[in-house]
Amino acid sequence: MTGLRSGAKRRRTSGQDAPAVAGRANIVDVARRAGVSVATVSRALRNMPNVSETTRDRVLRAAAELHYAASPLASGLVTGRVRAVGVVMPYAGRWFFAEVLRGIEEALRDHGYDLVLHVLADSGRRDDFFASLPVRRRVDAILVVALPLAEREVEVLRTLHVPLACVGEPVPGLHAELIDNVGAARLAVQHVVNLGHRRIACIGGDMRGPERFSVPGLRHQGYREALEEAGLPIHAEWERDGCFTARGGERAMTELLSQPGGRPTAVFCQSDEMAFGALRALRHSGLRCPDDVSVVGLDDHELSETFDMTTVAQPVLAQGAVAARWVVSRIEGSPGPGDASPSGTGAGTAGAKPDEAGAADPEPADGGPGTAEPVGPTPVGTKEAGTKETGPEEDVHPVRLVLRGSTGPVLDGPFAGREPSR
């Protein structure tokens, strides 16, 4: 057995020395290097109050020098947090969901939180998720994206006792980031009405499906309200289900073009993806847009400019980002974006960057391609949070009309509003 030789000098280490094993520094080593207590290191690394900037800088410098990284498991045991937010959605591949997810992820990353994604694509996955969720609580908050929930499912979420919010689809009792879907649809249809169109069809979604999505019904309501205000008849045969996909939009437009009694001169598509399919159907039928049929969409999909699509733009990225910041603020016990007080009613899109919140670009309002048409004193959907109209749990984001080539010039003269030739 080998030991220290007699008379050998023992080297004593000071608190300023690096730990004996490189790369294995712990919080005590950081405290010694910084000359503070372990509790102070913990507060400084978690960006908590009651730590001066000078001390915080010293702790961060010591942690960097020692290559110290706090264990998420250990931090969770101390704080009760795992620094992760669960996101629940029915789809992940569709554009709207991917954009919301991008906004959520960017905002969470800025605050040091991870994203845990749950895609409930069928009833089996959905049932398993809500059955096992109370047992495997591994998140600090949950965001529900465009997924209607049954009352029993909402109750399961509430048993977790974590901040809850939804995006795109309202869920009773949850903080919501969304748009005024009725107003957005009205804005789109009013635009083609103002251009002189009188035969206006609608391609939307299934309002009676098992998923119970509210958006198709709300946008259909806005379409009909705009027609009624203009004194135009409603033709049920001109209302088609496009399944919110390009393929569905193409099929629905093909059906509209084959209707007896004449085709519509304008079509409102409840999403840009359906509008892309509608344009394809027009091309296959030998018709020109907007000369023969005008098309207006809703979303401002990233490809809408490529397709020269007039659309109603909604701030999809911002809805996800603001929702993420809201739940983080609740996790950390501080007012969220736009909150006037710690009670947390929220206020519109406050806290979002101007380009995220859907504000119109400062382009000349000359009606040319890509310009945002002024919509009264404020964009559609701008409401004061906490009023009787919206309730304390909704942030309604503004939308805007973006004019491009798919709706063409104003119809005037003897042909305005006339039956089209077939």
N, C-alpha and C positions, 0 to 999 in steps of 0.2 A: 504494500500500500504506500503510495507516494504522497508526501505532504510537503509543507513549506520547509525549506531548509532552515536550520537554526541560524538565527542572526539575520535572516533575510528581512529587508524592510518592506512593510506593507504600505501600499499606495492608498491614500485616503482621497476619496472623491468629494468634490464640492457640489452644491446645488446647481452650479452653472454648467456641469459636465453633461455630455450626452448620455443617454441610457446605455447600459452595458451591451445590449443586443441591438445592433443597428436595425432600424425599421420597425422596432417593437415598442416605440415610446407609448407611454400611457398618460392619463390626465395628470397624475402626480408629477411626472417628469416635466410636463408643460408648466405646472404651477411653480415648480422649483426654478425652472429657467426664467420664468417671468417675474418671480419674486412675489407671487400672490397666493391666495388660498385656492384650494380645489374648487370650492363653491364659486369663486369669482371667475375661474376659468370656464366653468360650466355655463354661467350666465353670459359671459362674453361671447362664447362660441355659438350660443343660441340667440344672440342679438337681443337679449333681454334688457330691460331698463335697469337703472341704478348701477350702471358701470360707466365710468368716465371714458371719453374717447381716447385719452392717453393710455389708460389701462387696457382698453380693448385692443388698441394697436399693439401694445407690448405683448399681450396674450396671442394675438394672431401671428405676430412675428416669431414668437417662441414656437408655436405650433408648426409654422412653416419650416423653421430651421430643423425641427425634430421629425418632420414628415409625419406629424400626428394626424390621424383621421378618427373622429369619434365613431364608435360602433353604433349603427342605427338601432340594434337590439338593446344595447345598454341605455341609449338615450330614451328609447321608448319605455323602458322600465322606470326611468326616473320621471319622465314628463307625462307618461300615459299616451304618447303619440308615436305613430310610426312614420310620420311625414309622407303619407300617401293618400291620394284621393281616388275613390272608385268612380268610374264613368260607366253608365249603363245605357246601351242604345240597341235598337233593333237591327241596324245595318251598320257596316263600317266602310263599304266600298263606294257608296253613293256620294256625290259631290258635297251635298249639304252636310252630311254627317262627318265627312273627312275634314271639311273646313272648320266646323265647330270643334272637332277634336284637336285640330292644329292650334286654334285659339286657346283652348283649355291647356294643352301641353306647354305652350310657350309661357303662359302666365304662371302655371305651377312651377316650371323650371326656374323662372325668375325669383320665386320665393323658396326654392330649395325643396319642393315636393315632387314625389314620383306620381305617375299616373298608372292606375290599375284598370285595364279595360275589360268589360264584360259585354259581349255581343249576344243578345238573346234572340237569335234568328228564328227559333221555332218554339212551340209550346213546351216541348220536353226540356229544353235548356232553361226556359223561363221558370218552369215549375221547380227544377233542381236548384236554380239560383236562389229563389226566395225561400225554399225549404232549408237550405244549408247556410244562408247568410247569417242568422243570429249566432250560429256556432263558430263560424270562422271569421269573426269581425277582425279584419286586418287593415282597415282604412280609417282615416280621421274624418272623412266627409264623403258624401255621395252626390254625384251630379247625374240627373236623368235627362237624356237627350232625345227629344221628340218621341217619347214612348208613353202612351196613355197607360195609367195604372189603375187596377181595381182597388177598391177600398181596403181589402184584406192585404194587398201588396204594400200599400202605403203604411198600413199599421205595422207590417214587418220592418219597414225602414225606420219607423219611429222607435221601435224597440232598441235600436242601436244607440240612440241618444247622441247622434252626431249631426252636424249641420247638413241640411238637405236643400238642394236647389234643382230646378229643371230649366231646360232650354228648348225653345221652339214649340213645345206642346205644354199647355198649363196642366198642373197636377194640384188638386185641392190641398191647401195647407202648406205647399212648398213655395219658397221664393222662386220667382220666374223671371227669365230673360227672354223676351219674345218681341214680335212686331204686331201691329194691328192688321191682321190678315184680311178683314173685311175692307178696311180702308185702302190697303194695298191693291186689292182686286178692283175696287171702284176706281182708283186712280188710273189703272191700266185701261179699263173699259171706257172711262170718260175721255181718254186721249183719242181713241179711234172714233168715238161719237163726235168729238170736236172736229175731227178730220172729215166728217160728213158721212161716215158709214152708218147704215141702218140695218144691215143684215149681219149680225155679229154672233158668232158661235163661241162655245167654251169647251176646252179640253182640260179635264181635271182628274180627280181621283175618286176612288170608291168611298162613298159617304156612308155605306151600310155594311162595310166589311167587319170581320170579327176583331180587327185591331182597334177599332173605335177611334181612329185618328180624327181630330177635330178640324185640322187645317183644310182639307178638301171642302168640308161643309161651309166653313167661314169664307173661303175664297169664292165659292159658288154663291153664297149670300151676297157678297159684294158685287159680283157680276150681275145678278138679277136686280139689285138695288139701282145700279147705274143705268140699266135698261129702263126700269120703271121711271126713274127721274127724267129720262130723256123722252118718255112717252112712247117707247118702242115695245113691240110685242115680244113675248117670251116664247120661244119654240123649244119644247122639251126635246125634240128630235135633234136639235143642234147642241145638246149638252152630252158630251161623250167622255168616257173613262179612258184616260191615257196611262193609268198606273204609275204616274210620275217617273216614267222612263222614256228614253228616246224611241225605243221600239214601239212602246205603247202610244206615243204621240204620233208616230207615222201611221199606225193602224187606225187611230181615231180620225186623223185628217183624211185618210183614204175613204173612210165611211162617210164623213161629212160631204166629200166631193161627189159621192154617188147618191146623195139624198134626192128624192123626187121633189119637184117644185122649185129647183134652183139652188145653187150653192151660196154659202155666205161670202161676203166681200171682205170680212175681217174675222180673225180668230184670236181669242184670248186664251193663252196657255198658262195654266197655274204654276208651271215651272219652266225654266229655260230648257231643261233637258227634254221635256215634251215638245217644246217649240223647235228644237233641232230636228226631231223626228218629223214634225209637221212640215218643215221646209223640205225635207227629203221627199215626202209624199208629193208635195207640189211639183218638184222637179221631175219626178217619175210620171206625173200626170201631164207634163208639158205646160204647166202654168208658171207664171212668173210672180215673184214676190218683190215689191208690193203692187206691181201693175195690175195683176188679176186678183190676188188675195193678200191683204196685209196681215202680219202676225206680230203680236206683242206677248212677251213672256214676263216672268217674275223670278227674281233672285239676283241677277247680274252674275251669272256663272262666269268662270274665268275664260270660257270660250265664246261668250256672247258677243264680244267685240269682233272676234274672228268671223263669226257668222253675220255680223252687221245687224245684230238683233236689238230692236227697241225693247226695253225691259224696265221693270220696277226693281230697283236695287235695294236689297236689304243687307244690313251689316252682319253677315253670318259670323265672320271671324270674331268680331267684337262681342257678340252675344256669348260665345264660349269663353272668351277672355274675361269679361266682366263677371260671369257666373263663377269662374275659378277664383278670381280675386275676392268675390263675396264670401265663398266658403272658407278661404284661407283667413280672411279677417275674423270670421266667427271662431275658427279653430284657435286663433291666437288671441281672441278676446278683445279685438279693437274694432272700431267702426269700419264698415266696408266702403267700397268706392261709392262716393256720392252721398254717404250717410250724413244726415245733419246732426245725429246724436247716436250714442251707443245703442239705442233701441233698434237701429238697423232697418229702417223702412226702405232705404235706398232712394235714389233719385235719378231716373232716366239712365243715360249712359255716362254719367259723370265718372271720371277716372279713366275713361278710354281715350286713346289718342284720337284727334279729329278724323284721321283717315279711317280709323277702326269704327268710329261711331256712325259712319254712313253719311257724313256731311258732304254736300256737293262740292266738287272741285271748282275753283274759281275760274270757270271758263265763261266766255261771253254767251249770254242766253239768246242766241240767234236762231235756235231751232235746228242747227246743223247737227251732223252725226256726232254722237258722243256727248252732247251737252245735256245738262240736268235741267229739266224744266222747273221753274219756280212753282211751288205748290202753296199758295197763300203765304201768310206771315211765317209759318213754321212748317217743316216737313210733316207728312202724314205719320201719325203714330206718336208724335211728341206730346206727352202728357205728364203732368206733375204727379210723381209717385206719392202715395199716401192719401190721395183724394178718394172720394166715394166712387169715382168712376173706375179707378184701377185697383183700389184696395191697397193695403200696406205691403203686399207681397209680390207686386209686379213691377218690373222695369220695362217700359214699352219703348223700343228703339225706333227711331225715325226711318222712313223709307223715302226714296226719291225716284222720279221718272227720268230715265236715261234715253234720250232720243237718238236712234240710229236709222239705218236705211230700210228696215223691214216693214215700216208703217207708211213710208212715202209722204208725199205732199198732201195738202188739204184738197179734198174733193170739192169742186165747185162747178158752176155752170149747169147746163141742162142734164148732165149725167150724174149729178150728185145724188146718192141714195137710190139710184134706179136698180131694177132687177138686172143681174148680170146676164150676159149672153152665155149660152152653153155650147 
